Amino acid sequence: GGGPPPKPEPRMEDVPLIQCAACKATVRRAFHVAKTLRAGGKGASEMSLLTAIAPLCDTSAEAGEWLHDYDMQEQTDGTVALKRMSSHGECGVECATAGAA
């Protein structure tokens, strides 16, 4: 028994290293969500857009599942890059850190 495993905690010390890349990825995702809402033929009110994009960085919400596609990778120059992977993975510490950024 015992229920679901605990949600991974982000590495807050890594947030500044990927904050810019995470912001860019989030804006791209928000644009995609808004475009999809508009294409649905119902129109997109401000409230429906806000409702759709508010949970984008919540890795446990359906809207935040896109973050499971990203991985943090250390570069040869010592920096850290946020990279989109070719497959959907489990949300571990790196995914949680991207959501926190």
Secondary structure, DSSP 8 states (H G I E B T S, - for coil): ---S-------GGGHHHHHHHHHHHHHHHHHHHHHHHHHTTS---HHHHHHHHTTTT-TTSGGGGGGGGEEEEE-TTS-EEEEE-SS-----HHHHHHHH-
